[in-house]
Structure formats: structure tokens, C-alpha cells
Amino acid sequence: MYLQHFGENPGYFLKQKMANYWELWGFYASSGDGGRGIGSRLLLGIENFFLIVFGLSGWWMNRKSFNALILIIPFFVVTLLHVLLFALSRYTYPVEAFMILLASWSVYRILAGNRQKKNQVDTV
């Protein structure tokens, strides 16, 4: 049925999948059937933005490390499964811990780089 739906309405199918992706990792969450206010929707969006940008950059900076590969696998698996099947923002919760670790690597490297630049300027 899944493939039949794709064959009959590929545009609508892809639109549904993009809506699923947005529900998981979008920067402005849905209202949750009226259960979320604007503040909580914005907070979810900021969190998703932080995790996506800094988590993926943290993985990229450490992409040659086996540990970084292990940490990014849950992100890809959960995202792929729930984009293809059914998505609710709560399905990102198991992945967020891994993305927080990757994001912390990224933030640490950025801050360490800024400290080195500041120390170089101070010594000159």
C-alpha cells in the first residue's frame, strides 16, 4: 500500500514526507492540535536548530572518529524511519542525547578556537 500510494500520487507522497521531516526537525513546530503555544513552538524550533546545526557540524568535525559515526547513526535511523512512516516531535527524544553530545563537541571546538585566537592576539 505504501508503494502503491507513492506510485499513484508521488507529489502528494513527497509533500507528506517533507511534512513528517518538518514535524521531527523543523524550526517552527506544529500547534500539536492546539496544545502548544507560540512560546513552546519557538523553543522547540530553537532547540531543533541548535541540534541540527551544531550536531551535524560536530559530527563533521569528528567524522573520522568511530565514536562520532556511532553517535550519528541513531539520528539518521530515527529520522529516516519516522519520515517514511509517521512523525511526531516526541520521536526525536531518543536521538537528542546523541545530538547533544555531537553539538557539545562542535561548541567546544568553536570556543577553544576563539580562546586560541584571543591568546595569540594578546601575546602579539
Stockholm file with secondary structure:
# STOCKHOLM 1.0

chainA/1-124         MYLQHFGENPGYFLKQKMANYWELWGFYASSGDGGRGIGSRLLLGIENFFLIVFGLSGWWMNRKSFNALILIIPFFVVTLLHVLLFALSRYTYPVEAFMILLASWSVYRILAGNRQKKNQVDTV
#=GR chainA/1-124 SS CHHHHHHHCHHHHHHHHHHHHHHHHCSSCCCTTTTCCHHHHHHHHHHHHHHHHHHHHHHHHTTTSHHHHHHHHHHHHHHHHHHHSCCCGGGGHHHHHHHHHHHHHHHHHHHHHHHHHHHHHHHC
#=GC SS_cons         CHHHHHHHCHHHHHHHHHHHHHHHHCSSCCCTTTTCCHHHHHHHHHHHHHHHHHHHHHHHHTTTSHHHHHHHHHHHHHHHHHHHSCCCGGGGHHHHHHHHHHHHHHHHHHHHHHHHHHHHHHHC
//
